[in-house]
Amino acid sequence: MIKHEISFPDNEAAKQLYGDLNRNITTIEKSAGVSIKARGTSLSISGLQHEVEVAEATFNQLYGLIKEGYPVYPSDVAYALRILERSPKANLKDIFLDKVYITASQRVVSPKSINQKLYIESIRNNDIVFSIGPAGTGKTYLAVAMAVSALANNLVKNIVLARPAVEAGEKLGFLPGDMAQKVNPYLRPLYDALHDMLGGERTAAMIDQGYIEIAPLAFMRGRTLSNAFVILDEAQNTTNEQMMMFLTRLGFGSQAVVTGDITQIDLPLNVSSGLVNAKRILKSVKGISFCTFTDVDVVRHHLVQDIIRAYEKTGQRGKRKKE
């Protein structure tokens, strides 16, 4: 057991670091398995050497972020601790200060893990990026943020968002309404991301004006998408033919991001996933990048990470359904 003392010269920054009612201190204390006593702008951290060093590094790096003007949210504390537990030499400024976009509610969209940072860099440096990993790792959200940022900076003329309309235990024909109304629930996650980035009214206006298009994958056939940022979501539910059709829609001045979770395939057992095959066929093609996420990158409720791990242990994740 060891004890380290650390102090923070800026009283106001220290208050932000500690959080309301010392919430951030409590989070680090419980997650790192240490004992922390606060006295003014000084902290005393006791525990096993490794845990104390991780907790101390987390406080120091978060303090540095606050001094740079970054608004540290309670969730950021958990992300920071998770990063430094796995990669003690990581620099949180390189990750958290990489501003992708500022949402309508003035929240900064930035990477929250090392893999998310690599994902953002891959999108910046490649025309086609595949993002593969479990739910909650920010695959779609960050892609939409990059698309909105590209449109705002006049790097593209429009955004095209597509998803395959594949049922997960429910048939389209059982849903009420015409075709547009039937497929709308499948596209809802894309609308949600846009509403968070732009606000509901601005999203609706940009869709009406043609700057943003959200459509089922089948509607992409026969088109050439030029000067566009194109996102294919839930790509694990594409067939080989659909995946090739989508990738060959790309025109001059465009880039594409393909996201999916190959453990959540809703295709019949006798139909192979276009995403799985694309990973095998295209992995050595220059200009195409593959980014892989794990449960460590989950940025939803902390229980989501535990749920994914629990299913992986029992072998239940990724089981295919029979027709």
Protein Blocks (a to p, Z undefined) as FASTA:
>chain_A
ZZdddddfblmlmmmmnoghhlmmmmmmmmnopacddehjaccdeddfklmmmmmmmmmm
mmmmmmnopacdfklmmmmmmmmmmmmmbcfklmmmmcfbdcfkopacddfbfklmmmmm
mmmmpcbdcddddehilmmmmmmmmmmmmmmnopafbdcdddddddehiafklpgcdfkl
mmmmmmmmmmmmmmmmnopklmmmmmmnopaccddfklmgopacehiacddehklmpcfk
lmmmmmmmpcghiacdddddfklccbdfklccfklmmmmmmmmpghiacddddfklpcbd
fklmmmmmmmmmnopgopacdZZ
